[in-house]
Amino acid sequence: MIINLIVDLYGIYLLWTHKPNSYSFNIYTLIETVFLCVFYRKIIPNNIVKTLLLAFIAFFTVFWFIEIFIYTPKEFLWICVTVENIFIMATAIYYYYEQIFVLNKAFIYRYTNFWIVAAFFVNAAGTFFLLLYLSSLPPDVRENYYVINYLFTIIRSILLCIAFFRKNDNIEKQKFILT
């Protein structure tokens, strides 16, 4: 969350000073994707999915470096961001599926992990088509749409704050009595 805040503030500063922020955005994309893979490996109990997440880390890192060498570091890596957003949405849907249907957990919104996954899911879903559209626009027109991206970043930050200040209820130990 601290890295997220630093990169976002730096990105806003560069936007206001009309300097390109693609270099920091590209590095942040790699760091965020790797951290999210590690996070999902910790919260998803399925060993096959954990192995797939490890393979995705390797694939995405190699893919990111190939994109950096193909394009200059001063350009946004739109394909990497799209792959990251698809990964986030697919993994979040799988996480929710596993929590609700496989593990049969009630009240998953009471868990911190729910809010962390929701934060990144909402951000990825909200900016997915925006970022696809931005890749086709000239750089001077893109700046007008960055406000939408930062709006979803703020929503993600609010959901992450809820997650970090939330106290996990010990639901498994509670007994539910129907009266």
C-alpha positions in Angstrom: 0.0 0.0 0.0 2.9 2.3 0.7 4.5 1.6 -2.7 1.1 2.2 -4.2 0.8 5.6 -2.5 4.3 6.7 -3.5 3.8 5.7 -7.1 0.4 7.4 -7.3 1.6 10.6 -5.8 4.6 10.6 -8.0 2.4 9.9 -11.0 0.1 12.8 -10.1 3.1 15.1 -9.8 4.5 14.1 -13.2 1.0 14.5 -14.7 0.8 18.1 -13.3 4.3 18.9 -14.5 3.5 17.4 -18.0 6.3 14.9 -17.7 5.9 11.2 -18.8 5.3 8.8 -15.9 5.5 5.6 -18.0 8.8 4.5 -16.5 7.5 4.4 -12.9 4.1 3.0 -14.1 5.8 0.1 -15.9 8.0 -0.8 -12.9 5.0 -0.5 -10.6 3.0 -2.9 -12.9 5.7 -5.6 -12.5 6.0 -5.1 -8.7 2.2 -5.1 -8.2 1.7 -8.2 -10.3 4.4 -10.2 -8.5 3.1 -9.1 -5.0 -0.4 -10.0 -6.0 0.7 -13.5 -7.1 2.5 -14.0 -3.8 -0.6 -12.7 -1.9 -2.9 -15.1 -3.8 -0.5 -18.0 -3.2 -0.9 -17.4 0.5 -4.7 -17.1 0.6 -5.7 -19.8 -2.0 -5.4 -23.3 -0.5 -5.5 -25.2 -3.8 -2.0 -26.5 -4.6 -2.6 -26.7 -8.3 -3.6 -23.0 -8.4 -0.5 -22.2 -6.3 1.7 -23.8 -8.9 -0.1 -22.0 -11.7 0.4 -18.7 -9.8 4.1 -19.4 -9.5 4.3 -20.2 -13.3 2.4 -16.9 -14.0 5.0 -15.0 -12.0 7.8 -16.4 -14.1 5.8 -15.9 -17.4 4.8 -12.3 -16.5 8.3 -11.3 -15.5 9.9 -12.6 -18.7 7.0 -11.1 -20.7 7.6 -7.7 -19.0 11.3 -7.7 -19.8 10.6 -8.6 -23.4 8.1 -5.7 -23.6 10.7 -3.3 -22.1 13.3 -4.4 -24.7 10.8 -4.2 -27.6 9.5 -0.8 -26.6 11.4 2.0 -25.0 11.0 2.4 -21.2 9.5 5.8 -21.9 6.4 4.1 -23.4 3.6 2.5 -21.4 3.5 -1.3 -21.5 -0.2 -1.5 -22.4 -0.1 -5.2 -23.1 1.4 -6.0 -19.7 -1.2 -3.9 -18.0 -4.0 -5.7 -19.9 -2.5 -9.1 -19.0 -2.2 -8.0 -15.3 -5.9 -6.8 -15.3 -7.1 -10.1 -16.8 -5.0 -12.0 -14.2 -6.4 -9.9 -11.3 -10.0 -10.3 -12.4 -9.7 -14.1 -13.1 -7.9 -14.8 -9.9 -10.3 -12.7 -7.8 -13.3 -14.5 -9.3 -11.6 -17.9 -8.5 -10.9 -16.8 -5.0 -14.5 -15.8 -4.4 -15.7 -19.0 -6.0 -13.5 -21.1 -3.7 -14.4 -19.2 -0.6 -18.2 -19.3 -1.2 -18.8 -22.7 -2.9 -15.8 -24.9 -2.1 -14.9 -23.9 1.4 -18.5 -22.8 2.1 -17.6 -19.8 4.2 -20.4 -17.6 5.3 -19.9 -13.8 5.6 -16.7 -13.6 3.6 -16.9 -9.8 3.8 -15.9 -10.1 7.4 -12.4 -11.3 6.4 -9.6 -8.9 5.6 -8.6 -10.9 2.5 -12.0 -10.2 1.0 -11.5 -6.5 1.1 -7.9 -6.7 -0.3 -9.1 -8.9 -3.2 -12.2 -6.6 -3.7 -9.9 -3.5 -3.9 -7.8 -4.9 -6.7 -10.7 -6.5 -8.5 -12.7 -3.2 -8.6 -9.6 -1.3 -9.8 -8.9 -3.8 -12.5 -12.5 -4.1 -13.7 -12.9 -0.3 -13.6 -9.8 0.5 -15.6 -9.7 -2.5 -17.9 -11.5 -1.0 -20.9 -10.2 2.5 -20.1 -6.6 1.3 -20.4 -7.4 -0.7 -23.6 -8.9 2.5 -25.1 -6.0 4.7 -23.9 -3.5 2.6 -25.8 -5.0 3.7 -29.1 -5.0 7.4 -28.3 -2.2 9.9 -29.0 -0.3 10.8 -25.8 -1.6 14.4 -25.6 -5.2 13.2 -25.5 -4.5 10.5 -22.9 -4.0 13.0 -20.1 -7.7 13.8 -20.1 -8.6 10.2 -19.2 -6.1 9.7 -16.4 -8.6 11.3 -14.0 -10.8 8.2 -14.4 -7.8 6.0 -13.7 -7.0 7.9 -10.5 -10.6 7.8 -9.4 -10.4 4.0 -9.4 -7.1 4.2 -7.7 -8.7 6.2 -4.9 -11.5 3.6 -4.6 -8.9 0.9 -4.4 -7.1 2.8 -1.7 -10.3 3.2 0.3 -11.0 -0.5 0.1 -7.5 -1.3 1.1 -7.9 1.0 4.1 -11.0 -0.9 5.1 -9.0 -4.1 4.8 -6.1 -2.9 7.0 -8.2 -1.4 9.7 -10.7 -4.3 9.8 -10.4 -6.7 12.6 -11.0 -10.3 11.5 -14.0 -11.8 13.3 -13.4 -15.3 14.4 -16.4 -16.7 12.5 -15.3 -20.4 12.5 -15.5 -20.5 16.3 -18.9 -18.9 16.5 -21.9 -21.1 16.7 -25.0 -20.1 14.8 -28.2 -21.1 16.4 -31.5 -21.0 14.4 -34.4 -20.0 16.6 
